[in-house]
Amino acid sequence: MQLELRHLQAVCRIAEAGSLGRAARRLGVSQPSLSAQLRRIERVTGGELFVRTRKGMEPTVLGQFVLARARRVLSEMDALGSEARAIAADTPLRLGCILLVLLDDLLEQTDKSMSGQEITVDLEHSVTALTRMLGAGRYDAIVYGEVNDHEVPLPEGAMARTLVLKEPFAIRMSAQHPLAGRERIDLADLAGEAWMTLVEDDDGGPEALHDACARAGFAPSLRYRIADRKMHYNLIAAGRAIALSQPTAPKAEGTVVRPIAGDPITGRIRLAWHRSSVSAGQAELLYEAAARAYLANVANNAFHREWWDAHPELHPVTGAAPTGPASG
């Protein structure tokens, strides 16, 4: 047997995960299969690469040597792919997104910062679909959200960077709603309302809404699941439903956006890209374009402008290094 890239990736995943079980889940294989593969790799390299300790699987001296070489080879292969795509001017960069407010300005910002680079943008209603297509090579980069403590698992070979560390979700309701005049809405006062079901159901949002409402003493009545923004707003303006909303959401006739007391539901916005198709320079340009797109909407609602200005530690940081290889 000769060592292949997949063998080097397996060794790196075992080292990063610290256990065969976690590494197998990240690689999408069974633990017995990965264990057998490791034994074959060790026969080629001439000795044990890992030993089991109280802390988990730790590399031996030989393992440390193989790991260093494996990481160097994989890094070079990633660079080969991304740099080749960067040189090929007629190859578009494929960006996938969920429905975030910043999407409205993202194309304009990428056109400014990445002039000469053709970019295609597709909208998905599933974070799972986004990450799956990133792993399959359908997208080169994705922009997505995570709610409360939920962490979206990313495919092998992905890098990720947090764009917005935290934003408190708000409530959109009819301007004629009895609570519309309040500065902040107590979640418990919405117990009898019909709610819009969140379009994305795999970013932690539905669980966060149910948990927050349960703490407030009720279960939300989920009546509508509508992706069309105009229809969504029209139903709310008519008093038929209320909905969770990003605090940067634009004004819509007949509706108001109000913060929730105590900020029980918060979100993060992240950018992820595949190392083999997006260079470090392209990733930096994408990040800065997305940051500008977000900042362009911060003042859409006065309460969020005030909250945002009071939390400079949460603002996008340009020029920083990415978080490193994503764990699946």
Backbone hydrogen bonds in HBPLUS format (Angstrom, degrees):
<---DONOR---> <-ACCEPTOR-->    atom                        ^
c    i                          cat <-CA-CA->   ^        H-A-AA   ^      H-
h    n   atom  resd res      DA  || num        DHA   H-A  angle D-A-AA Bond
n    s   type  num  typ     dist DA aas  dist angle  dist       angle   num
A0007-HIS N   A0004-GLU O   2.95 MM   3  5.31 130.6  2.20 105.5 118.8     1
A0008-LEU N   A0004-GLU O   3.21 MM   4  6.67 154.5  2.28 151.3 158.3     2
A0009-GLN N   A0005-LEU O   2.88 MM   4  6.18 156.5  1.94 153.6 160.7     3
A0010-ALA N   A0006-ARG O   2.99 MM   4  6.14 149.7  2.09 137.1 144.8     4
A0011-VAL N   A0007-HIS O   3.07 MM   4  6.39 160.2  2.11 149.7 153.8     5
A0012-CYS N   A0008-LEU O   3.06 MM   4  6.33 160.6  2.10 148.2 153.4     6
A0013-ARG N   A0009-GLN O   2.90 MM   4  6.12 156.2  1.95 149.9 156.6     7
A0014-ILE N   A0010-ALA O   3.01 MM   4  6.23 157.4  2.06 151.7 157.2     8
A0015-ALA N   A0011-VAL O   3.14 MM   4  6.38 161.3  2.18 147.5 152.2     9
A0016-GLU N   A0012-CYS O   2.94 MM   4  6.16 158.2  1.98 149.4 155.5    10
A0017-ALA N   A0013-ARG O   2.85 MM   4  5.90 161.7  1.88 150.8 155.7    11
A0018-GLY N   A0014-ILE O   2.87 MM   4  5.79 152.4  1.95 146.0 153.1    12
A0057-MET N   A0018-GLY O   2.71 MM  39  4.83 165.9  1.73 131.7 133.1    13
A0023-ALA N   A0019-SER O   3.08 MM   4  6.16 160.3  2.12 144.2 150.4    14
A0024-ALA N   A0020-LEU O   2.80 MM   4  5.89 154.8  1.87 146.9 153.8    15
A0025-ARG N   A0021-GLY O   3.09 MM   4  6.39 156.5  2.15 147.7 153.3    16
A0026-ARG N   A0022-ARG O   3.04 MM   4  6.31 155.7  2.11 147.7 154.2    17
A0027-LEU N   A0023-ALA O   2.93 MM   4  6.15 142.9  2.07 145.1 155.7    18
A0028-GLY N   A0024-ALA O   2.86 MM   4  5.91 117.5  2.26 138.8 154.8    19
A0029-VAL N   A0024-ALA O   2.99 MM   5  5.13 160.6  2.03 145.8 147.8    20
A0028-GLY N   A0025-ARG O   3.28 MM   3  5.02 143.8  2.42  90.8 101.1    21
A0034-LEU N   A0030-SER O   3.04 MM   4  6.34 158.0  2.09 149.5 155.3    22
A0035-SER N   A0031-GLN O   2.86 MM   4  6.04 159.5  1.90 155.0 161.1    23
A0036-ALA N   A0032-PRO O   2.96 MM   4  6.14 156.7  2.02 146.2 151.7    24
A0037-GLN N   A0033-SER O   2.97 MM   4  6.20 153.2  2.05 143.2 151.1    25
A0038-LEU N   A0034-LEU O   2.86 MM   4  6.11 156.9  1.92 150.3 156.2    26
A0039-ARG N   A0035-SER O   3.11 MM   4  6.41 153.2  2.19 143.9 150.5    27
A0040-ARG N   A0036-ALA O   3.13 MM   4  6.46 153.4  2.21 145.6 152.4    28
A0041-ILE N   A0037-GLN O   2.94 MM   4  6.25 156.5  1.99 152.4 159.3    29
A0042-GLU N   A0038-LEU O   2.88 MM   4  6.12 156.5  1.94 149.8 156.3    30
A0043-ARG N   A0039-ARG O   3.04 MM   4  6.31 141.6  2.19 140.8 150.5    31
A0044-VAL N   A0040-ARG O   3.24 MM   4  6.58 148.2  2.34 142.5 150.0    32
A0044-VAL N   A0041-ILE O   3.09 MM   3  5.20 120.8  2.45  96.4 110.8    33
A0045-THR N   A0041-ILE O   2.93 MM   4  6.25 158.3  1.98 152.7 159.2    34
A0046-GLY N   A0042-GLU O   2.84 MM   4  5.77 129.9  2.10 137.4 148.5    35
A0047-GLY N   A0042-GLU O   3.12 MM   5  5.29 133.6  2.35 141.2 148.1    36
A0060-THR N   A0049-LEU O   2.94 MM  11  5.35 154.9  2.00 118.5 124.4    37
A0051-VAL N   A0058-GLU O   2.82 MM   7  5.46 154.9  1.89 151.4 157.9    38
A0058-GLU N   A0051-VAL O   2.89 MM   7  5.46 171.0  1.90 158.8 159.7    39
A0053-THR N   A0056-GLY O   2.88 MM   3  5.07 155.6  1.93 131.9 140.2    40
A0056-GLY N   A0053-THR O   3.00 MM   3  5.07 157.4  2.05 104.4 111.8    41
A0064-GLN N   A0060-THR O   2.81 MM   4  6.09 150.5  1.89 149.8 156.3    42
A0065-PHE N   A0061-VAL O   3.17 MM   4  6.47 152.6  2.25 143.6 150.5    43
A0066-VAL N   A0062-LEU O   2.94 MM   4  6.29 164.7  1.97 157.0 160.4    44
A0067-LEU N   A0063-GLY O   2.82 MM   4  5.94 160.1  1.86 149.4 155.6    45
A0068-ALA N   A0064-GLN O   3.03 MM   4  6.16 161.7  2.06 143.7 148.1    46
A0069-ARG N   A0065-PHE O   3.17 MM   4  6.47 163.2  2.20 150.1 154.2    47
A0070-ALA N   A0066-VAL O   2.76 MM   4  5.90 158.4  1.81 151.6 158.9    48
A0071-ARG N   A0067-LEU O   2.85 MM   4  6.00 166.8  1.86 156.6 159.0    49
A0072-ARG N   A0068-ALA O   3.18 MM   4  6.31 149.4  2.28 137.4 145.7    50
A0073-VAL N   A0069-ARG O   2.94 MM   4  6.22 161.4  1.98 153.1 157.5    51
A0074-LEU N   A0070-ALA O   2.91 MM   4  6.11 169.8  1.92 156.5 159.3    52
A0075-SER N   A0071-ARG O   2.95 MM   4  5.95 152.2  2.03 138.7 146.6    53
A0076-GLU N   A0072-ARG O   3.01 MM   4  6.23 154.8  2.07 145.2 151.8    54
A0077-MET N   A0073-VAL O   2.96 MM   4  6.28 151.7  2.04 148.4 156.4    55
A0078-ASP N   A0074-LEU O   2.94 MM   4  6.16 157.1  1.99 147.5 153.4    56
A0079-ALA N   A0075-SER O   2.94 MM   4  6.16 159.8  1.98 147.2 152.9    57
A0080-LEU N   A0076-GLU O   2.90 MM   4  6.09 150.5  1.99 142.6 150.8    58
A0081-GLY N   A0077-MET O   3.17 MM   4  6.44 160.6  2.21 148.8 151.8    59
A0082-SER N   A0078-ASP O   3.07 MM   4  6.33 174.8  2.07 159.6 160.1    60
A0083-GLU N   A0079-ALA O   2.87 MM   4  5.75 162.2  1.90 149.0 154.9    61
A0084-ALA N   A0080-LEU O   3.05 MM   4  5.95 149.9  2.14 138.0 146.3    62
A0085-ARG N   A0081-GLY O   3.09 MM   4  6.32 157.1  2.15 146.0 151.8    63
A0086-ALA N   A0082-SER O   2.98 MM   4  6.19 148.3  2.08 140.8 149.9    64
A0087-ILE N   A0083-GLU O   3.04 MM   4  6.25 146.4  2.16 142.5 150.2    65
A0088-ALA N   A0084-ALA O   3.05 MM   4  6.28 150.7  2.14 145.0 153.0    66
A0089-ALA N   A0087-ILE O   2.92 MM   2  5.72 109.0  2.44 117.0 100.5    67
A0091-THR N   A0088-ALA O   3.12 MM   3  5.70 162.1  2.15 123.5 124.8    68
A0093-LEU N   A0118-GLU O   2.83 MM  25  6.29 159.8  1.87 155.9 156.1    69
A0120-THR N   A0093-LEU O   2.99 MM  27  6.29 156.3  2.04 147.5 154.6    70
A0140-ASP N   A0094-ARG O   2.77 MM  46  5.16 161.0  1.80 139.9 146.7    71
A0141-ALA N   A0094-ARG O   3.21 MM  47  6.56 151.6  2.29 157.9 158.9    72
A0095-LEU N   A0120-THR O   2.81 MM  25  5.98 176.3  1.81 167.2 167.9    73
A0122-ASP N   A0095-LEU O   2.98 MM  27  6.48 152.8  2.05 155.7 164.5    74
A0096-GLY N   A0141-ALA O   2.95 MM  45  6.41 159.1  2.00 148.8 154.5    75
A0143-VAL N   A0096-GLY O   2.92 MM  47  6.46 146.0  2.04 151.8 162.8    76
A0097-CYS N   A0122-ASP O   2.99 MM  25  6.37 151.9  2.07 162.7 171.4    77
A0124-GLU N   A0097-CYS O   2.81 MM  27  6.04 163.6  1.83 164.5 169.2    78
A0100-LEU N   A0098-ILE O   2.89 MM   2  5.91 113.1  2.35 117.6 101.0    79
A0103-LEU N   A0100-LEU O   3.05 MM   3  5.56 156.2  2.11 113.3 120.6    80
A0104-ASP N   A0101-VAL O   3.26 MM   3  6.23 156.8  2.32 127.5 129.5    81
A0105-ASP N   A0102-LEU O   3.11 MM   3  5.64 138.8  2.28 112.0 121.5    82
A0106-LEU N   A0102-LEU O   3.02 MM   4  6.02 124.8  2.33 144.2 159.8    83
A0106-LEU N   A0103-LEU O   3.26 MM   3  4.90 139.7  2.43  90.6 101.9    84
A0109-GLN N   A0105-ASP O   3.09 MM   4  6.32 158.8  2.13 152.4 158.6    85
A0110-THR N   A0106-LEU O   2.85 MM   4  6.09 157.8  1.89 155.7 161.8    86
A0111-ASP N   A0107-LEU O   2.93 MM   4  6.07 152.4  2.01 146.5 154.1    87
A0112-LYS N   A0108-GLU O   3.18 MM   4  6.44 142.8  2.33 138.1 147.4    88
A0113-SER N   A0109-GLN O   3.01 MM   4  6.26 165.3  2.03 152.8 155.9    89
A0114-MET N   A0110-THR O   2.76 MM   4  5.38 147.5  1.86 143.5 150.6    90
A0117-GLN N   A0114-MET O   2.97 MM   3  5.59 159.9  2.01 139.8 143.6    91
A0130-LEU N   A0126-SER O   3.14 MM   4  6.44 154.9  2.20 141.4 148.0    92
A0131-THR N   A0127-VAL O   2.97 MM   4  6.27 167.3  1.98 157.3 158.5    93
A0132-ARG N   A0128-THR O   2.91 MM   4  6.05 157.2  1.96 148.3 155.4    94
A0133-MET N   A0129-ALA O   2.96 MM   4  6.08 161.1  1.99 149.6 154.2    95
A0134-LEU N   A0130-LEU O   2.90 MM   4  6.14 138.9  2.07 142.9 155.3    96
A0135-GLY N   A0131-THR O   3.00 MM   4  6.22 158.5  2.05 146.1 150.8    97
A0136-ALA N   A0132-ARG O   2.97 MM   4  6.21 138.7  2.14 138.6 150.7    98
A0138-ARG N   A0133-MET O   2.77 MM   5  4.94 134.3  1.98 154.4 159.2    99
A0139-TYR N   A0133-MET O   3.22 MM   6  5.86 150.1  2.32 120.8 119.4   100
A0137-GLY N   A0134-LEU O   3.28 MM   3  5.29 157.2  2.34  99.9 106.7   101
A0274-HIS N   A0140-ASP O   2.96 MM 134  5.67 157.6  2.01 159.4 159.4   102
A0142-ILE N   A0272-ALA O   2.77 MM 130  5.36 157.5  1.82 154.1 158.9   103
A0272-ALA N   A0142-ILE O   2.94 MM 130  5.36 165.0  1.96 155.8 159.9   104
A0144-TYR N   A0270-ARG O   3.03 MM 126  5.54 160.0  2.07 152.0 158.4   105
A0270-ARG N   A0144-TYR O   2.86 MM 126  5.54 169.1  1.87 162.4 166.2   106
A0146-GLU N   A0268-ARG O   2.99 MM 122  5.15 150.6  2.08 135.6 141.1   107
A0268-ARG N   A0146-GLU O   2.74 MM 122  5.15 147.6  1.85 152.9 161.8   108
A0147-VAL N   A0203-ASP O   2.96 MM  56  6.09 152.8  2.03 170.7 167.3   109
A0150-HIS N   A0147-VAL O   3.07 MM   3  5.68 159.2  2.12 141.8 141.1   110
A0148-ASN N   A0266-THR O   2.70 MM 118  5.25 170.0  1.71 155.8 159.5   111
A0158-ALA N   A0155-PRO O   3.21 MM   3  5.83 147.5  2.32 140.8 139.3   112
A0275-ARG N   A0157-GLY O   3.01 MM 118  5.91 173.2  2.01 169.7 168.6   113
A0326-ALA N   A0158-ALA O   2.71 MM 168  5.39 165.9  1.73 158.8 156.2   114
A0159-MET N   A0273-TRP O   2.81 MM 114  5.46 159.7  1.85 162.2 169.3   115
A0273-TRP N   A0159-MET O   2.93 MM 114  5.46 153.4  2.00 148.2 156.2   116
A0323-THR N   A0160-ALA O   3.07 MM 163  5.79 158.9  2.11 160.8 167.1   117
A0161-ARG N   A0271-LEU O   2.82 MM 110  5.37 152.2  1.90 159.6 168.4   118
A0271-LEU N   A0161-ARG O   2.91 MM 110  5.37 172.2  1.91 161.2 163.4   119
A0163-LEU N   A0269-ILE O   2.74 MM 106  5.42 149.1  1.83 144.8 154.4   120
A0164-VAL N   A0269-ILE O   3.11 MM 105  5.01 159.0  2.15 132.9 138.6   121
A0269-ILE N   A0164-VAL O   3.09 MM 105  5.01 157.5  2.14 134.9 141.1   122
A0167-GLU N   A0267-GLY O   2.94 MM 100  5.30 128.2  2.22 141.3 152.2   123
A0267-GLY N   A0167-GLU O   2.85 MM 100  5.30 157.5  1.90 148.4 155.4   124
A0169-PHE N   A0265-ILE O   2.88 MM  96  5.67 164.3  1.90 150.9 155.9   125
A0170-ALA N   A0245-SER O   2.80 MM  75  5.04 173.0  1.81 155.4 157.8   126
A0245-SER N   A0170-ALA O   2.85 MM  75  5.04 143.6  1.98 136.8 135.9   127
A0171-ILE N   A0258-ARG O   2.79 MM  87  5.28 165.5  1.81 155.4 159.8   128
A0258-ARG N   A0171-ILE O   2.85 MM  87  5.28 161.9  1.88 150.0 154.4   129
A0172-ARG N   A0243-ALA O   2.83 MM  71  5.31 167.0  1.84 157.7 162.2   130
A0243-ALA N   A0172-ARG O   3.09 MM  71  5.31 151.8  2.17 146.0 152.6   131
A0173-MET N   A0256-VAL O   2.98 MM  83  5.63 158.2  2.03 158.8 165.8   132
A0256-VAL N   A0173-MET O   2.86 MM  83  5.63 155.1  1.93 159.9 167.4   133
A0177-HIS N   A0174-SER O   3.03 MM   3  5.12 164.4  2.06 107.9 112.1   134
A0175-ALA N   A0254-GLY O   2.83 MM  79  5.27 164.2  1.85 129.1 126.8   135
A0180-ALA N   A0177-HIS O   2.92 MM   3  5.14 164.4  1.95 116.8 122.0   136
A0182-ARG N   A0179-LEU O   3.06 MM   3  5.66 165.7  2.08 120.2 124.8   137
A0185-ILE N   A0259-PRO O   2.89 MM  74  6.24 163.6  1.92 156.3 161.6   138
A0261-ALA N   A0185-ILE O   2.88 MM  76  5.66 165.9  1.90 136.0 140.1   139
A0189-ASP N   A0186-ASP O   2.95 MM   3  5.58 148.1  2.06 117.4 126.1   140
A0190-LEU N   A0187-LEU O   2.96 MM   3  5.52 164.3  1.98 120.8 124.5   141
A0193-GLU N   A0190-LEU O   3.17 MM   3  5.47 169.1  2.19 118.9 120.7   142
A0242-ILE N   A0194-ALA O   2.91 MM  48  6.39 143.4  2.05 150.8 161.7   143
A0195-TRP N   A0221-SER O   2.73 MM  26  5.79 167.5  1.75 167.3 166.4   144
A0223-ARG N   A0195-TRP O   2.90 MM  28  5.82 164.9  1.92 158.9 162.1   145
A0196-MET N   A0242-ILE O   2.84 MM  46  6.14 142.9  1.98 162.1 171.9   146
A0197-THR N   A0224-TYR O   2.40 MM  27  5.57 170.7  1.41 173.1 176.9   147
A0208-ALA N   A0204-GLY O   3.02 MM   4  6.11 155.2  2.08 147.5 155.1   148
A0209-LEU N   A0205-GLY O   2.91 MM   4  6.15 158.8  1.96 157.9 163.3   149
A0210-HIS N   A0206-PRO O   2.98 MM   4  6.19 169.5  1.99 152.3 155.1   150
A0211-ASP N   A0207-GLU O   2.89 MM   4  6.02 162.8  1.92 150.1 155.3   151
A0212-ALA N   A0208-ALA O   2.94 MM   4  6.02 162.3  1.97 146.6 151.7   152
A0213-CYS N   A0209-LEU O   2.93 MM   4  6.07 163.1  1.96 152.5 157.4   153
A0214-ALA N   A0210-HIS O   2.86 MM   4  5.98 153.0  1.94 145.2 153.3   154
A0215-ARG N   A0211-ASP O   3.00 MM   4  6.27 154.9  2.06 147.0 152.9   155
A0216-ALA N   A0212-ALA O   3.12 MM   4  6.38 133.0  2.35 133.9 146.6   156
A0216-ALA N   A0213-CYS O   2.98 MM   3  4.87 125.7  2.29  91.4 106.7   157
A0218-PHE N   A0213-CYS O   3.00 MM   5  5.50 174.5  2.01 139.7 139.6   158
A0217-GLY N   A0214-ALA O   3.00 MM   3  4.98 155.8  2.06 100.3 107.9   159
A0232-HIS N   A0228-ASP O   2.95 MM   4  6.06 157.9  2.00 153.1 160.4   160
A0233-TYR N   A0229-ARG O   2.94 MM   4  6.20 162.8  1.97 152.7 155.5   161
A0234-ASN N   A0230-LYS O   2.92 MM   4  6.13 157.3  1.97 148.6 155.6   162
A0235-LEU N   A0231-MET O   3.02 MM   4  6.21 160.5  2.06 152.7 155.8   163
A0236-ILE N   A0232-HIS O   3.30 MM   4  6.57 155.5  2.36 144.0 150.6   164
A0237-ALA N   A0233-TYR O   2.83 MM   4  6.06 163.6  1.86 155.5 160.3   165
A0238-ALA N   A0234-ASN O   3.00 MM   4  6.17 144.6  2.13 142.2 151.2   166
A0240-ARG N   A0235-LEU O   2.99 MM   5  5.41 151.7  2.07 172.8 163.7   167
A0239-GLY N   A0236-ILE O   2.90 MM   3  5.12 158.4  1.95 109.5 116.2   168
A0249-ALA N   A0246-GLN O   3.11 MM   3  5.43 163.2  2.14 116.7 118.5   169
A0255-THR N   A0252-ALA O   3.03 MM   3  5.68 150.9  2.11 149.4 147.4   170
A0263-ASP N   A0260-ILE O   3.10 MM   3  5.51 165.2  2.12 134.6 135.5   171
A0277-SER N   A0274-HIS O   3.12 MM   3  5.69 160.1  2.17 116.2 122.0   172
A0278-VAL N   A0274-HIS O   3.05 MM   4  5.99 141.7  2.20 162.6 173.9   173
A0283-ALA N   A0279-SER O   2.93 MM   4  6.19 160.7  1.97 154.4 160.0   174
A0284-GLU N   A0280-ALA O   3.03 MM   4  6.23 152.6  2.11 144.0 150.8   175
A0285-LEU N   A0281-GLY O   3.11 MM   4  6.38 155.5  2.17 144.7 150.8   176
A0286-LEU N   A0282-GLN O   2.89 MM   4  6.16 157.6  1.94 152.5 158.8   177
A0287-TYR N   A0283-ALA O   2.93 MM   4  6.10 161.0  1.96 147.9 153.1   178
A0288-GLU N   A0284-GLU O   3.01 MM   4  6.23 165.5  2.03 150.1 153.5   179
A0289-ALA N   A0285-LEU O   2.97 MM   4  6.11 153.1  2.04 144.2 151.9   180
A0290-ALA N   A0286-LEU O   2.91 MM   4  6.14 160.9  1.95 152.7 157.6   181
A0291-ALA N   A0287-TYR O   2.87 MM   4  6.11 152.4  1.94 149.2 157.6   182
A0292-ARG N   A0288-GLU O   3.02 MM   4  6.21 160.2  2.06 145.3 149.6   183
A0293-ALA N   A0289-ALA O   2.98 MM   4  6.21 152.2  2.05 144.2 152.5   184
A0294-TYR N   A0290-ALA O   2.95 MM   4  6.20 152.1  2.02 146.4 153.2   185
A0295-LEU N   A0291-ALA O   2.93 MM   4  6.17 169.7  1.94 154.6 157.3   186
A0296-ALA N   A0292-ARG O   3.01 MM   4  6.10 139.2  2.18 142.0 151.6   187
A0297-ASN N   A0294-TYR O   2.95 MM   3  5.61 160.4  1.99 118.3 124.6   188
A0298-VAL N   A0295-LEU O   3.33 MM   3  5.17 162.6  2.37 100.9 105.9   189
A0300-ASN N   A0297-ASN O   3.11 MM   3  5.41 166.9  2.12 115.4 117.6   190
A0304-HIS N   A0301-ASN O   3.00 MM   3  5.56 127.0  2.29 110.9 123.9   191
A0305-ARG N   A0301-ASN O   3.12 MM   4  6.46 158.3  2.17 154.1 160.9   192
A0306-GLU N   A0302-ALA O   3.07 MM   4  6.31 159.6  2.12 151.8 156.0   193
A0307-TRP N   A0303-PHE O   3.04 MM   4  6.24 158.9  2.09 140.6 146.7   194
A0308-TRP N   A0304-HIS O   2.73 MM   4  5.78 168.7  1.74 157.5 160.7   195
A0309-ASP N   A0305-ARG O   3.01 MM   4  6.11 163.0  2.04 145.5 149.9   196
A0310-ALA N   A0306-GLU O   3.18 MM   4  6.33 137.1  2.38 137.6 148.4   197
A0310-ALA N   A0307-TRP O   3.13 MM   3  5.16 129.0  2.40  95.1 108.9   198
A0311-HIS N   A0308-TRP O   3.05 MM   3  5.25 159.6  2.09 107.8 114.3   199
A0314-LEU N   A0311-HIS O   3.08 MM   3  5.77 167.1  2.10 121.1 125.3   200
A0315-HIS N   A0312-PRO O   3.21 MM   3  5.37 167.3  2.23 109.7 113.5   201
